[in-house]
Amino acid sequence: MNEELRHSSRRAAKSPAVARHGRLKRRNAWRTLAKVVGSVVAVTLVSGSAVAAYAAWDLASTAQPTITLGNEAVLDGVPDVGAIEGGVNILIVGSDSRAGQGEAFGDPDEETAVLNDVTMLMHISEDHSNASVVSFPRDMLVDVPECTDPEDPSDTLYEQSDVKMNSVLSYGGMPCVLKTVEELTGLVIPFAGIVQFMGVAGLSEAVGGVDVCVAEKIEDEYTGTFLDPGIHTLKGVDALQFLRTRHGVGDGSDLARISNQQVFLSSLARTLQSSGTLSDPGKLYSIAKAALANMQLSDSLMDPTRMISIAKALKDTDLNKIAFIQYPTAYVNGGGAVAPTDSAELVNAALQNDLPVTFDPAAADSDFASVGDPNAVAAPPAEAPAEEVPAEEAPADAPVAAAPVEALPSDVTGQTAAEARCSAGRSLDDQ
């Protein structure tokens, strides 16, 4: 009888789910986009030789047990990621679970949750010329489709309407999060992974630290993050706490934290290119090993050849054409949640049509966005699209017309990997 009641209550979940955070609610706000992209870049940017192939295999064997998404059939007969129509889509979530993370974040048996407080999608264009990294706010209201019950694969969980994004992992597991994002964006997503707390600490250690710019003092007693204005090289737990801080940046919201994470991530991307890390197999191996030790990958990502293929797709992508996008939302329910705005359809269209994006400069003028670095040296602008010439008039050596660019409206915030921006700090007096 108790078993029947358990399944009945799970299937009857039609109203917004209540996110369970345990006793350490204030310390759960850690999620980091850097862990996502750092893992994908580091794990897959191994190329070429037999030694590299062995390293990829060893990295795969380091990973935690895999996740079956249920849509792996879309990859049948696809010889290489370059043959995936519409480009490569990878979903990674940050789980609130403290299992295996020690007691630094609370008792893993008593003070835990299974919430996807970071949900991030990486899209690599089919021609590998651009990439977009989309961060979905944890408090964004979404519709959840029918999902397989992770506790009983023979059973089906009912669809839900207007529930917070970060409740979906607890409700239906990673495959359910993936189906939700697929329906939201209109994409097919064959690759996914789950990360936990300490992955970013290990990753930042492996790269030797990441330089971040702080425009105004950050003071956050919840994460123990106190940084004066200026440049700080962060690694290990210090990097993790910088990425967790919410109270210490912008308007103190989760949206501000996402922008803060983009500051870190763009700097990480520049560090990887400028330090020669991407051409150093030893460094790549260390980074990948640190990341995979804290990840659960989908079955589809555990093929070393596929990992190498994804690496080759990313290796030479111009930093100006790697965009970090915060999915556009507006507050609803008296500020207790956010919902996608009409501009979300423009983001979806750019992903669906494999287009690079540009941001409206006015998008930076918000309470939660990062700020420009007055001392930064501007990166060279991305090449302008070549003028399209009718095929019958084009000479044999004419340049191929570049893909059109999706110009995003001002309520879509973000930055490119080439932009050096600063964390908009928040002092205790403002909290």
Secondary structure, 3 states (H helix, E strand, C coil): CHHHHHHHHHHCCCCCCCCCCCCCHHHCCCCCHHHHHHHHHHHHCCCCCHHHHHHHHHHHHHCCCCECCCCHHHHCCCCCHHHCCCCEEEEEEEECCCCCCCCCCCCCCCCCCCCEEEEEEEEECCCCCCEEEEEECCCEEEEECCEEECCEEEEEECCEEEEEHHHHHHHHHHHHHHHHHHHHHCCCCCEEEEECCCHHHHHHHHCCCEEEEECCCEEECCCCEEECCEEEEECHHHHHHHHHCCCCECCCCHHHHHHHHHHHHHHHHHHHHHCCHHHCHHHHHHHHHHHHCCEEEEHHHCCHHHHHHHHHHHCCCCHHHEEEEECCEEEEHHHCEEEECCCHHHHHHHHHCCCCEECCHHHHCCCCCCEECCCCCCCCCCCCCCCCCCCCCCCCCCCCCCCCCEECCCCCCEEECCCCEEECECCHHHC
